[in-house]
């Protein structure tokens, strides 16, 4: 193995390379290879070298981690606990190297040992701990909390197989286990001494305890939660926090008497039932067993996390009445909503708090981030399932609800509909516990994740709750960490920005604004376009290797990378591709802009319609990519198994960012921020954070189309049939007819009839209604692309005006408005390390 010079392309942080440090790294890597891996260098595989290098780096992180933890406890600082069912952390090796300022040192040391740093980076699997934006946001926030020196712990589940590994076979999505732990995980520390008992089932006994009624839960099942800690390094290694993930096991992993009787499978049945909790993220909840497992997952990690943070607090403070002064618990979406009932149970049942006092502590400690306006995504659980699985928590929820409804009656006397609207129990759909309402009522702050989303929360899903608890809803627009999504993902662009704006931009992204002084500089334009071209060549090579599709790097790379869902409207994108293909066929001699439409994303295993959309994309690609009549002017590719590492390859190469969700349905989005930061122009609706991106980059540097949220709501009231719309749009009618006729599915002509029927008669997501506006916006993109200086100018301005979307800014706002914790400054390079 040799380290090619072209691979040494990571961003310089301005720090000189110390030859003694290089020698030390080389020595330590070889020592790890021998003592931790058990091999000599001559016998080592790439995987062995990666583990040795990762362990060498981890040793340096641990010193700062332990120091930071001790200092925060000694100072009695308030701590943030971030509860999330997902943490999409991606590869940690180069992320940690970059933040520790050791990238160059390791690159040179490994090169001297005959090992390429980029080769080792590829050995690390993406941690399969999340699905999409929710988990990636949690990862960005954890990194920013470390960067801003906020003592924090992230709590989640250590999934054995995560979501799933997506494989495309004959155009269809197939799901397989993602065995990301098959070679072990050098970043985690198992804490076998940190074990908590999590209970399920059984019954509740109410006893008289010295004249005071007390509930005693007699569970029917106990599962143990075992902690695994992963260090999360802040910028320049100034602070390190922990991501604590829970793994499930049975207290009695093998019933020996059953085993000895010959029932070998039955002997480990309890262990298998316990371990199922941490096998997969989001088990299929179409079946009763799947729904039960999902609820077990959510309570398992909430209970273990709250037990852990309560124990920490008691260890440092001695009593729980001050909990809200020393602990801020953030619920990332509705999945951790059971924290409301669980914290009440811990305080009332285990620590003898009076109800009102416990409620005051609970509300002051908890805060809730809402990520969706989709009613179906605000989880609800059947009361019967709750009663069987968590009987004590159902009692607590009933009591919270009684107190809550009494307040509602005071605000709106006699208004039965109002009480039904705000109730924690939905009585209309077979009696279900509403988790979004539970999180709202039990939190002192509820935040949306973009200005539009937060306003719509007040008007739609939480309208009546907002009336009852006025002032609780606040906005915290999402952000992304520039260390990952600019510096690591796009090192050539970062180097160019350092050259233009100074090295300090890696510490202070607001300095990107100085890029505007180059807006008329043709020399800088040329360098900027050269960086983009390089990134497109790299992506084209990757697609060629994976999919055997040849792409022209000079074409417009049109990118939509996100979870496959009807409201995100991948269908609108591929429908426009069909119409464009037909127009090209009609007029092949026209001056068509060469375009590559790149899709990536996973559909939930049970989401059949979304999987049918993936099949449509691949079937359209099969026809379009192989039609010589259009001369390769249009290509369509669907890249399988989308993850953080694939995003890091696609985003720097994107020219156009597709953010085309149905207006009023996307809470925020963060892919839109990553793509714009890397110089892609956005085509999108006025939805989520697109609005704030428009306000920051300027209306001339973004392409907005389609209905606004109010228009969508009005059209839904009027009806979803799109027959009249299609009749007035021959281009749309012809594209739908092509899909319905079997043009792209000759082996099964009726395959896409469900899609055609929805487009014609059940246009809930306004695909047909927005089609003409979208098609015209795309032709406007073509016209702008052909005017190279204008396109380059808009692309540069997108980069220059994206600083506000840093997750550091978002976390500062959380710290100030919700958590009430101080933040430290982002570390800067030492003065001697700055460039002259």
N, C-alpha and C positions, 0 to 999 in steps of 0.2 A: 504493500500500500504506500502510495506517495501522495503528498499534499501538493496539488497543482496550484500555481500562482493565482489562477483565476478564481480559485475558491477563497482566497484571502480577501474577501470583499466586505467584511463586517464594518459597521460604523465605528469610527474613531471617537472615543470620548475625551480625547485630548490628553490622555495620561501616557507618560513615557513608559517604555518597556524596560523593566529591570532585569538584567541578565541573571542576577542571583535568584530572582523570583522564578525565572524560566527554569533554571537548574533545579530549584526546589520542587517545582511542579513535576518535572520529569522524574525526579527521584521518588516522589510520593505516588505517582501513577504506577511506576514499576513495583513499588512496595505493595500497593493495593492489589495489583495483578497477582503477586505471589501470595500475600497473606489473606486477602479476602476472597479472591477468585480461585487461588490454588493452581496457578499456571505460570510457566515461564513465558517470556515475550515471544519466543519462537513458536510456541504452541497456541498462542491466544487467537481467538476468533475476533471478528469485528465487534460482536456482542460483548465479549470479554473486555476489550479495550474501552468500549462505551461505559460499562459498569465501573471499571477501575477509574476512569476519568470522572464519572459522576460522583463516585464516593469521595474522590479527592476534593472535588468542589464542595460537596456536602460538608466535609469536615470544616472548611473555612466559613461556611454559612452558620454552622451550629454555634461557633463561638459568639457570633453577633446575636444570634437568636437568644441564647441563654442570658447574655448581657442585657439585651433589651427587655426581656421578660422580668429579670430581677429588678432592673431600674424602675419599671412601671409599677411593680408591686411595692417596692420600697417607698415610692412616692405616693402610694395610695391613689393612683390615677383611675379614673372611670374607664371601664372596658366596654367595647362593643362586641356583641355576639350576633353573628349574621347567619340566620337559619335559612337554608336553601336546599331543595331536593336535588338541585343540579349545580355542579361546578365544572364548567367546560374549560379546564385549565390548559389543555394542549400540551405540547412538549415543553418540559421545564429546563432542559439542559442549557440551550443557548439563551433562554430567557434569564436564567439565574446568572449565567456568565456575563451577560450584558449588564444586568443590574448591579453585579458585584464589581464591575470594571475590570474583569479578568479575561475578556474575550481574546485580546491580542496575546496575552501571556500564554494562555492555554493553546491557542492556535500555533504559536511558534514552538512551544514545548512538545506538543503532539506531533507537529511536522518533523521535528528533530528525531522523534521516535519512529518515524515512517508511517504515521497515521494521519489521515485527513480529518479535520474537525467536521466538515460537512458530511463525510461518510459516517462518522459516529452519530451525528445528529439524526440521520435517517434510521439508526438502530432503535431510537426511542419511539415507542408507540404513543399515539395520542391517548391520554387517560380517558376512558369511556365513561365519563361521569355526568354527561349532559346531552341535551338534544340540540338546542339552538341558542337563540338570543338570550333567553333567561339564564342559562348556565354560563354563557360567555360574559354576560354582564356581571354576574357574581364573581367571576374570576378577575375581571378588570377592577371591580370594587375592592377585592381583597388586596390586589397589588397596589392600588392607590392608597388604601389605609396604611399599608406598610410604608409607602413612600412619604406619607404625611405624618408618620410616627404616631398613629393612633393605635393604642393597644387593642387588639381585636383577635377574635377567634371565629373562623368559619366552621359551621357545623353541617354535616351532610351524611350521606351513606356511601360506604365503600362498595360499590357494585362490582361483583365478580365479572360480569359481562356487559355492563352498561346498557345502552339503548339497544343497538344491534349493528352488525356489519351489513351494509347494503351491497348486494350483488345484483347486477342487471343481467338477466338471462332472456334472450329473445325479446328484449325491450321491456320485460316485466321486472318489477322490484321483487327480490327475494331477501328474506332476513335470516341471518346466521349469527351465532354468538360472537361477540367481539372479545377475543381472548387476550386482552391487553396485559394481563398479569402473568402470561405464560412463562416469561423470563424473569419474573420477580419485578420489584419496583425499588430502585435504589434511593428514591427520594423519601420514602416513608419510614417512620419509626413505629413499630408495633409497641403498644403500651399494655402488656398483658396484666399489669397491676391495676389498670383503669377499667373496671368492669361494673356495669350497672344492670340491675334487674328490671326488665320491662314486662308488665303483666297484661294479660288479656282474659276476657271471659269471666266466668264465675258469677258471684252475686254480691250484694251489698247488705250489710247488717247495720241497723241504726241502734245505738246503745246510749244509755245514760251514763255520762262520765262526770260524776260529782255534780249532778244537777244540770249538766250541759249536754245537749244532744250531740252525738258524734257519729259519723259514718265510718264503717270499717269495711273495706273492700276485701273480699275473699276471692282472689283470682283463681281461674281454672287452669291457667297456663302461664309459664314464666319463660322468657327468652333473655339471654344475656347479650348485652351490647359491649363489644370490645373496641377500644380506641386505637386508631392509627393516625399519627400526626405527620403532616407534610409542611415543611417550612415555606413560607411565601415571602420572597425577598423584595424589599423596597428599593427604589432607585439609589444607586451608589452604595448599596448595602448598609444604609444608615439605620435601618430598622427591619426586623424580621418578625412576622406574625405566624400563627399556626392555622392550618386547615385541618380540623379534626374530623375524621370520617369514622363511622360506626360500622362494624361488622357483626353479624348476628350468629349466635350459636346456642345450642341447647345446654342447659345445666347438666343434663344427663345424656351425653352424646351416644352412648351405647348401652342398651339394657342387656346386661350379660346373661341373665336367666333366659330371656327370649332368644338370644343368639344361641345359647347352648341347647335350646330345645329344637333348633334347626330352622327357625324363622329368621334367616339372616337379614332379609330386607326389613322386616318388621322391627328388628332390634334397633335399627337406626332411623326409624320413621320420624321420631321427634326431632332428631338432628336435621333431617331433610326438611321438615316443616319450618324449623327456625331459620335455616340457611336460605330458604326460598325468599325471605324478606330482602336479602341483599344480592340476589342473583341478577335481576334485570331492573333497569329503569323503566317505569311506566308499563307494567304488565297489562296485557289485553284485558280491558274491563267490560267486555261484552258479556262474559259469563259471571254468575254469582261468585264463583271462586276467584276470578280475576279482580272483581270489585273488592272482595274481602282482603285479598293480598295487598291491594293498593292502599286501603285504609290501615292495614297492619304496618306497612312501610312508613306511612306518615306519622302514625303514633309512635312507632319504634324510635325514629330519629329525634322526634320532638321530646319524648320522655327522657331518653338518654342525655340529650343536650341540656335540658333544664335541670336534671339531677346534677350534671357536671358543673354547670355554672353556679347553682345554688351551693354546692360543696365548696367551690372556689371562693365564693363570697363569704361563706361562714368561716373559712380558713383565714381570711384576711380581715374580716370585719366583726365576726363573732355573733352577729344577729341579722335578721332579714328585714327589719323595718326600714333599713336604709338601702334596700336593694336597688331602687330606682335611682338613687344618687350615685351608685357605683357600677351599675350595669344598664346598658341600653340593648334591648333585644329587637332586632329587625327581622320581620317575617317577609321573606322574599316570595311574594305571590300567596295564593290561598293554601298551598300544600302544608305549611306549618301552622295553620290556623288553630289546630288543637292545642297550641301553646297557651291559649287563653284558659281553656278548661283545665289543662294539666298544671299550670302554675297555681291556679286556684286550689286544686286538689292538694298540691304540695304544701301550700301555706295553711289551708284550713284543716286538712286531715292529718298531716304529718307534723306540722309545727304549731298547731292549736291557735291559729289566728282567728279572730272573729270575722264573720263574713264581710262586713263593710270595710274593715281595715284591710283585709286581703284584696278586696276589689280595688281599693284605692292604689295599693302597691302594684297590682297587676296592670292596670290601665296606665299608670305612670311609667312602667318598665317597658311595655310592648309598643311597637309601632309596626305599621303594615304597608307594604308596597303592593299596589294593585297593578297588574300588567295586562288587563284585558277588559274590553267592554262586551265581549261575547257572553251572554247569559249561561250558555252551556259550559263555559270554561270556569265559571264561578262554582266550584264544586259543591255538590249536595250529596248527602248520604241517607239511605233509607233509615228511618228510626229503628226499624226492626233489627237491621245490621248493627247499628250503634248499640242497641240494648243488649244484644248478644255478645258483642266484642268488647265494648267499653261501657259497662252499665253505670259505673260511678260517674263517668264524664257526662253521660246523658242526664243524670240527675242534676249535675252542676249546671249544664246548659239550660235545663228547664228552669232552674232557679234564677239564672242570669236573665233568661227571657221574661220571667214573671216581673222582675224588677224593671227591666227595660220597657215592657209593655205598659207598666204602670206609669212610667214617664211619658210614653206616647199618649196615653189616655189624658194626662194632664195637659199636653200640648194641643190635642185635638179631641176633646170630649165627645164620646159617642160615635166617632168615625171608625166604623168597623173595617172599612177598606184600608184606611191608613195603618191601622194596627196590623192587618194581615200583610201589608207591604213591608213593614219594618221587622216583622217577627223573625226570630231565628229559626222557626219551624215553618216550612211550607206545607200548608194543609191542603193545597189544591192538587198536588201531584203524588198522592199516596203517602203523605207525611214524611218529609225529608228535612234533615238538618242542613241549614244554609251556612256553608263555611265562610263565604265572603262576608256575610252579615256578622257572623261571630267574630271574625278578625276586626271588623270595623268597630263594633261595640266595645271590644276589649282592648283597643289601642288608643293612645292619646293623640297620635298623628297617623293620618292615612294619606299617602302620596301617590299621585299619578306620575308618569314618566315622560310626559311632554306637556307643553302648555295646553294644547288642544285636548289631549286625553284627560287631563285633570279637570278641565272645564266640562267636558262631556260626562265625566263621572258624576258631577253635581247635577247634571240635567237628566241623566238616564239611570244607570244601574243603582246609584246610591242617592237618587234625588230626595226621597223621603227621609233617609237616614241623615243626609246632610242638613235637612231642615231640623231634625231632632237634635243633632249634635253639631250645631253650626260652628265653623271655624276649625274643625279637625282636618279637613282636606287641604292639602298643600301640594305644590308641584315641585318635582325634582327631575328635570329633564336628564335623560340618560347621557352617559359619556363613555369614552373608550380610552384605554391607556395607549398613549402615543409610543411608549417604549416598545410595545409589542407590534402595534399596527402601522407604525412608520419606520422606526429604527431597525427592527428585526425583519419585518416583512419586506421592506423596500430600502435596503442599505444604499443603493446607488442614488436614489432620490434624496435620502437623508444627507449623504456626503455633498451633493450639489447644494442642498439647502444650507448646510454648514458653511460651504464656500461663499454663498451669497449673503447669508444673514449672520454668520458667526457661530462658533461652537456652542454658545450659550443656548441655542434653541433646543438642545436636548434636555436642558433643565427648565427652560421657560418657553413654552410654545407660543406665548403671545408675541414673541419676537418674529414669528412667521409673517406678521403684518408687514415687515420691512421688505418682503418679497415684492410688494406692489411697486416698489421703485424700479423693478426690472420689467415692468409690464410692456414697455415699448422697446426693450433691448433685444434686437434680433439675434445677437450672439447667445444670450441666455435662452431665448426660445429654442434655438437649435440644440443646445445642451439638454434642455428639458425634454424635447421630443426624442432625443437620442436615448435618454434613460427609459422613457416609456417603450420605445422600440425594443430595447434590450430585454425588458421584462416580458414583452409580447413574444419575442423569439423563444424565451425560456418556457413560457406557457405552451406555445405551439409545439415545442419539442416534447413536453410532457404529455400533451394530448395525443400527439403522434405515437408515442411509445405505448400509451395505455389503450388507445382506441383505434389506432391505425387510420386516423383521419388526418389528411394533410391540410394545414391552414396557412393562409397568407398573413404574415405578421403586419402587412400594410393595410389589412382590412380593418374596419371598425369592429372592435371587440365589445359586444353588447351582452352584459352580464346580469343574470338573475340568480342569485345564490341565497337560498333560504329554505326553511321548512316548507314542504309541499302542502298547501292548504288552499281551499277555494277562495278565501278572502284575500290571500296574497296574489291571486290571479295569474299564476303561471299560464292558465288557460287563455287569458287575454293576449299574452305574449306569443304563444304558439299559434293562436288564431291569426294574429297579425302577420306571423311568418308565412302562414298558408296564403293569405291574401297577397303578400309581397311576392311570393313564389309565382302565383298565378299572373300577377302583373308583369313580372319578368318574362314569363313564358309568352305572354301576349306581345311583348315589345322587347325582344332580346337585344336589339341594337341600341337601346336607350343608354344613357350615361348613368347606369345604376352604381350606387356606392357599394363596394364590396363589404359584406357584413357577415360576422360570425356571431350567432346567438348561442351563448354558453349558459346552460342550466346546471344547477347542482342542488341537491337537497333530499331529505328523506321524508317519506310519507309514513304516518303511524301505521303499524302493522294491520290494524283493523279498519283503516280508512280506505275503503275499496274505491271510492270515487277519485280520491287523490292518486291512488296507484294506477287507475285508468288514465289519468292525465299524464303520468310518467310514461305509460305505454304509448299514448298519443304522441308525445314529444319524440320518443325514439322511432316511432313509425314514420312520422313526418321527416325526421332526419334521414332515415333509410332511403326515402324517395328523393328528397331534395339534394342530398349530398352526392347522389349517383346519377343525376340528370345532366347530361352534357349540354342540354339546350340552354342552360343559364350560365354556362361558362365558369362555374365555381364562384359566382358573385354572391351566393348565399350558402352558408353552411350552418348546420344545427348540431350541437353536441350536448349530450347529457353526461356529466362526469359523476361516476358512481362513488358512493361512500363518502359524502361530504363531511369534512371535519375541520378542525382549526388549521392543521397543516396544509390542507388543500386550499383553504381560504387564503392562507399566506402566499400561496402561489398564484391564485387567480386575481386577487384584489389589486396588486401592483400593476397588472397587465390590462386592467379594465379601462376602456374608453367611455363606456356608457353604463350607468348604474340604474337598474330597473327597480323602482320603488313604487309599484303600481297598485297597491292594495285598495280595496273599496273604501272610499272616504268615510271616516268615522269608525273604522274597525281596527286599524293598527295603532297600538298604544304609543309606540315610539319608533322602534327599530334602532339597531346600532350598525347593521351592515351599511345603511345609507351613509353613516358618518365615516366608516372605514374607507369606503370607496371614494367619497368626496375628498377625504384627507390625502388620498393617493392620486388625486388629479382626474378622477372620473366625473363627467357631467351627469347630473341626475335627471332622469325622466320620471315624473311621479305625479301622484295626486296630492291635493292639500290634505294630507293625513299624517298623523303622528308627528315625528320630529322633522318631516319634510318641510313643514311650515317654518320651523326655526332655522333650518338649513337655508331656505330661500331668504329669510330675513338677514342671515349673516353673509351669504355669498353674493346676494343681489339677484333680483328677479331676472336680469339679463343673462345670468350664468347658470340657469336651471330651466328645465322644460316642464311646465305644469300643464296638465290636461284634465279633462273629465269633470264630473259632478263634485260638488262639495258635500259635506256631511248632511247639511240641511236638505239639499236636493235629493239625496239618497233616501232619507227618511220620508220625504214627501212622496217620492215615487213608489216606495214600498206600500204606503197607505193607499195609493191609487191602483196598485196591482203589479204583478210581476211578469205578465205576458208581454213578450217583446215582438209580437207579430208585426205591429205597425212600424216599429223601429227598423226591423229587418226589411220590410217592404220598401221603406224609403232609402235603403242602403244596398244597392246591387252588389257592391264589393263584399259586404258582410254576408249577404244571402248566398253568394257563390262560394265563399269560404266555408260556411256551415254545410252547404250542400255537398261540397267535396269531402268533408269529414264524414258526413252521414252516408254518402254513397259507397264508401269502401275504397276510395281512391288510394288511401294510405294503409288500407287493411284488406287487400284483395283476397287473402286467405280466409278472412272472416268479415264479409262486407258490413254486417250489422254491429260490429264490435263497438263502435263509438256512437251508436244511436242514443244511448242515455245522455251523452254530452250534448248532442245536437238537440235533443228534446229539451234539456234544461236551458240551452241558449235561446230557444224559441219561446218557451212557455213558462219557465220557472227561473227567471233571471234575477235570483236573489242577490247575487254579488255584482250585478250591473256590468257584466262582461259585454253583453250586446249593447246595452245602453251607452257605454263609454267607448265602444269600438271606434266609431268614426273620429272622435276627438283624439284618441290614442294614435290612430293611423296617421292623421294629419300632423300630430306632434312628432312622430317618427320621421316624416318627410321633412319637417323643419330641421331635425337633427341631421339628416342627410345633407341639406343645403349648408348648414353650418360646418359640417365636416369637410366639405369641399373648399371652404375658405380657411386654409390652414392657419394663417395668423390669428383669425378670430377664434378658432377652436382652441389654439394654444393659449391665447390670452384668457379665455374663460376657464380653462383647465388650471392655469397658474393661480387665478383668483380663487378658485375653489380651495386650493392648498393654503393660500395665504390667509384665508378668512375662516379657517376651521378650528382655531385655537380654543374657542369657547366650548367645544365639544369634548374636551379632555375630561376623563373620569376624575381627575384631581379636583376640577371645579365642582363636579357633582358631589363628591365626598365632602368637600368643604361645606357645601350647602346642607347636607345631611347633618354634619357635625354641629353646625351652628343652630339650625332650626329644629332638628328632631332629637339628636342625641345629647346635645349640650356637653360636648367634649372639645378640648382645645386641639388644634392641629399645629404641627411643626412645619417649617419651610421645606420646600423641595431642595435636596442637597445640590450644591453646585460643585463644579470641578475645583480642586485646589488652584490657587492663583498661579503657581509655578507650572501647572499643567495646561494652562490656556495657550492657544496658539498666539504667536506674535502678530 
